[in-house]
């Protein structure tokens, strides 16, 4: 019965629209809930694979930490993104406009700033969520795994954003 309850709870979370915003950056790259859910599942798998490779554990041992860390980064990340995203928008947009005026519409629109802010927020949150799952691994390896996993997944999200903005 406990397993059935956990499975039902998992699917309830997946059906909630805000859960599809895991990593807080997904909402910036997609317009449909189905597409967001597909992206979320891809992110969970990619990060689990990276964790398995860097921490030298089986992927089945990294799927749950990846899933939970993405859910937590969603719940905590969206309110933080609203606060930090405003900071990025107010302070960095002006400087980047001076440095790269020709890329204004293509690369750094407000969604790009939100994606950058979401990356940093996600890395910090996911590190603290993933760390307890791998007590035998060194802190530097866990930090590296979370950072590399998010660099790869956020690179994909950034490419999706740029494709959406320029098309």
C-alpha positions in Angstrom: 0.0 0.0 0.0 2.9 2.4 0.8 4.3 1.9 -2.7 0.9 2.6 -4.4 0.5 5.8 -2.3 3.9 7.0 -3.4 3.2 6.2 -7.0 -0.1 8.1 -6.9 1.5 11.0 -5.2 4.2 11.1 -7.9 1.6 11.2 -10.6 -0.4 13.9 -8.8 2.7 16.0 -8.7 3.3 15.5 -12.4 -0.2 16.6 -13.2 0.3 19.9 -11.4 1.3 22.6 -13.9 3.9 24.2 -11.6 5.7 20.9 -11.3 6.3 21.1 -15.0 8.4 24.2 -14.3 11.1 22.2 -12.5 14.4 23.9 -12.9 12.3 27.0 -13.2 13.6 27.5 -16.7 11.3 25.1 -18.5 8.4 27.5 -18.4 10.5 29.9 -20.4 11.0 27.5 -23.3 7.6 25.9 -23.8 4.0 26.9 -24.3 2.2 23.6 -23.6 2.0 21.4 -20.5 2.7 18.2 -22.5 5.9 19.7 -23.9 6.9 20.9 -20.4 6.4 17.4 -19.0 8.4 15.8 -21.7 11.2 18.3 -21.1 11.0 17.7 -17.4 11.3 13.9 -17.8 14.3 14.4 -20.2 16.0 16.7 -17.7 15.4 14.2 -14.8 16.9 11.5 -16.9 19.9 13.5 -18.2 20.7 14.7 -14.7 20.4 11.2 -13.3 22.8 9.9 -16.0 25.3 12.7 -15.2 25.1 11.9 -11.5 25.6 8.2 -12.3 28.7 8.9 -14.4 30.4 11.4 -12.1 29.5 9.7 -8.8 30.2 6.2 -10.3 26.9 4.7 -9.1 24.1 2.9 -11.0 21.6 5.1 -12.7 18.8 3.4 -10.8 20.3 5.0 -7.7 20.3 8.5 -9.2 16.8 8.7 -10.7 15.0 9.4 -7.3 17.5 12.1 -6.2 17.2 13.7 -9.7 13.4 13.6 -9.5 13.2 15.0 -6.0 15.8 17.7 -6.6 13.9 18.9 -9.6 10.6 19.0 -7.8 12.2 20.9 -4.9 13.8 23.3 -7.3 10.4 24.0 -8.7 8.6 24.7 -5.5 11.4 26.8 -4.1 12.8 28.0 -7.4 9.8 29.9 -8.9 9.4 32.4 -6.0 13.2 32.9 -5.9 13.3 33.3 -9.6 10.8 36.1 -9.4 13.0 38.0 -6.9 16.4 37.2 -8.5 15.1 37.6 -12.1 14.1 41.1 -11.3 17.6 41.8 -10.1 19.2 40.4 -13.2 16.8 42.4 -15.4 17.4 45.7 -13.7 21.2 45.5 -13.3 22.6 43.3 -16.0 20.5 44.2 -19.0 22.0 47.7 -19.1 25.6 46.4 -19.1 25.0 43.6 -21.7 23.2 46.1 -23.9 26.4 48.2 -24.0 28.6 45.2 -24.6 26.5 43.4 -27.2 24.0 45.8 -28.8 23.5 43.7 -31.9 22.4 40.7 -30.0 19.7 42.4 -28.0 16.6 40.7 -29.5 18.2 37.3 -30.1 20.1 36.4 -27.1 19.3 38.5 -24.1 15.7 39.2 -23.7 14.1 39.1 -20.2 13.6 35.4 -20.6 17.3 34.9 -21.0 17.9 36.7 -17.7 15.3 34.5 -16.0 17.0 31.4 -17.5 20.4 32.5 -16.1 18.9 33.3 -12.7 17.0 30.0 -12.7 20.3 28.1 -13.5 22.0 29.5 -10.4 19.0 29.0 -8.2 18.6 25.5 -9.4 22.2 24.5 -8.9 22.2 25.7 -5.3 18.9 24.1 -4.4 19.6 20.8 -6.1 23.0 20.5 -4.5 21.5 20.6 -1.0 18.8 18.1 -2.0 21.1 15.7 -3.8 23.9 15.7 -1.1 22.1 13.6 1.5 21.4 10.8 -1.1 25.1 10.2 -1.7 26.8 10.3 1.8 29.7 8.2 0.7 30.6 10.5 -2.2 32.8 13.5 -1.7 31.2 16.9 -1.6 33.3 18.1 -4.5 32.0 15.2 -6.7 28.4 15.9 -5.7 28.9 19.6 -6.5 30.5 18.7 -9.8 27.7 16.3 -10.7 25.0 18.8 -9.9 26.8 21.6 -11.8 27.6 19.5 -14.9 24.0 18.1 -15.0 22.5 21.5 -14.9 25.0 23.0 -17.4 23.9 20.4 -19.9 20.2 20.7 -19.2 20.2 24.5 -19.1 22.2 24.5 -22.3 19.4 22.6 -23.9 16.8 25.0 -22.4 18.8 27.9 -23.7 19.0 26.5 -27.2 15.2 26.0 -27.0 14.7 29.6 -25.9 16.9 31.0 -28.6 15.1 28.9 -31.2 11.8 30.1 -29.9 12.8 33.8 -29.8 14.4 33.9 -33.2 11.7 31.9 -35.1 
